[in-house]
Amino acid sequence: METSADQVHLPSSLAGTIQVLGCPQCRLQSLQLDSSSQFFMNFQEVSLVQFSTAALNAAGKPLTIHYRLSDSIVTRVELTVPQP
């Protein structure tokens, strides 16, 4: 699912769910994280805490969520942000 960082609410732990709006007209969707969910920022794997911090400062930046259609478990979340 492609969206932007400001359309996603990330949980504080891998036991939580990501809430996301895929588009302004879309309904809110909840996707479950699990211990194998991975987070990537600028193609480098980071922790959920690092990812969440970066996403808070990345309004409007593209964010991609990969998840299994069979059970809505998130496998990978990607964010590209400008380097300082």
C-alpha positions as CSV (number, residue, x, y, z in Angstrom):
1,M,0.0,0.0,0.0
2,E,1.4,3.4,-1.0
3,T,0.6,6.4,1.1
4,S,2.4,9.3,2.8
5,A,4.0,9.4,6.3
6,D,1.3,11.8,7.6
7,Q,-1.4,9.3,6.8
8,V,-0.1,6.6,9.0
9,H,-0.3,6.1,12.8
10,L,2.4,3.8,14.1
11,P,2.2,1.8,17.3
12,S,4.8,1.9,20.1
13,S,5.5,-1.8,19.9
14,L,5.5,-4.7,17.4
15,A,2.4,-6.1,19.2
16,G,0.4,-3.2,17.8
17,T,-1.3,-2.2,14.6
18,I,-0.6,0.4,12.0
19,Q,-3.6,2.5,11.1
20,V,-3.4,4.0,7.6
21,L,-5.4,6.0,5.1
22,G,-4.4,4.9,1.7
23,C,-6.1,7.9,0.1
24,P,-8.2,10.9,1.3
25,Q,-11.4,9.1,0.2
26,C,-10.4,5.7,1.6
27,R,-11.6,4.2,4.9
28,L,-9.1,3.8,7.8
29,Q,-7.4,0.4,7.6
30,S,-5.7,-1.4,10.5
31,L,-2.8,-3.7,9.7
32,Q,-1.2,-5.9,12.3
33,L,2.5,-5.9,13.1
34,D,4.4,-9.0,14.4
35,S,7.9,-9.9,15.5
36,S,9.0,-10.4,11.9
37,S,7.8,-6.9,10.6
38,Q,10.7,-4.9,9.2
39,F,11.2,-1.1,8.9
40,F,13.4,0.5,6.3
41,M,14.5,4.2,6.1
42,N,16.5,5.1,3.0
43,F,16.9,1.4,2.3
44,Q,18.5,0.7,5.6
45,E,16.8,-1.4,8.3
46,V,15.9,0.5,11.4
47,S,14.0,-0.2,14.6
48,L,10.3,0.7,15.0
49,V,11.2,3.5,17.4
50,Q,13.7,5.0,14.9
51,F,11.2,4.6,12.1
52,S,8.4,6.2,14.1
53,T,10.6,9.2,15.0
54,A,11.6,9.8,11.3
55,A,8.0,9.4,10.1
56,L,6.8,12.1,12.5
57,N,9.1,14.5,10.8
58,A,8.4,13.3,7.2
59,A,4.9,14.7,6.5
60,G,4.0,14.3,2.9
61,K,6.9,11.9,2.2
62,P,6.1,8.6,0.4
63,L,5.6,5.6,2.7
64,T,5.0,2.0,1.5
65,I,3.5,-0.7,3.5
66,H,3.9,-4.4,2.4
67,Y,1.5,-6.8,4.0
68,R,0.1,-10.3,3.5
69,L,-3.4,-10.1,2.0
70,S,-4.4,-13.4,3.7
71,D,-4.1,-12.0,7.2
72,S,-3.2,-8.3,7.0
73,I,0.2,-8.9,8.8
74,V,2.7,-6.2,7.9
75,T,6.0,-7.7,6.5
76,R,7.9,-4.5,5.6
77,V,7.4,-0.7,5.9
78,E,9.6,1.7,3.8
79,L,10.2,5.4,4.1
80,T,12.6,7.6,2.1
81,V,13.6,10.9,3.7
82,P,16.1,13.5,2.6
83,Q,19.5,13.1,4.3
84,P,20.8,16.1,6.3
